[in-house]
Amino acid sequence: MICYVAHRYGGDKSNIEKAKKITHDLQVKDLANCYICPLSTFSYLEYGELGYDDEMELCLDLLTCADRLIVASEISNGVQTEIDFAKLVKMEVYRLGEFGELQPFAQ
């Protein structure tokens, strides 16, 4: 299963490092699944380089490859867009708990 890890960015490079650690920790604990995070995948782009809409489109393209969405931060506009898309296509959505456990997402 491919698990997409959604994390806010907002141009704050420390969020890339936070998302990288979260994704790393999930992957190390669960070798049966593959964890991807758009902040790592598209880290070669500068924030806003392509424009918000085009960058979100890239994230949603990546999300279409996933089976599960994991919300791993506060909900920003971009994370909300990912949640809305996942719900639209009936994808499993989870929230990362305080101790790294997956919890059903309720919004």
Helices and strands as residue ranges (DSSP letters): E 2-6, H 13-29, E 34-36, H 38-41, H 52-63, E 68-71, H 77-88, E 92-96, E 102-104
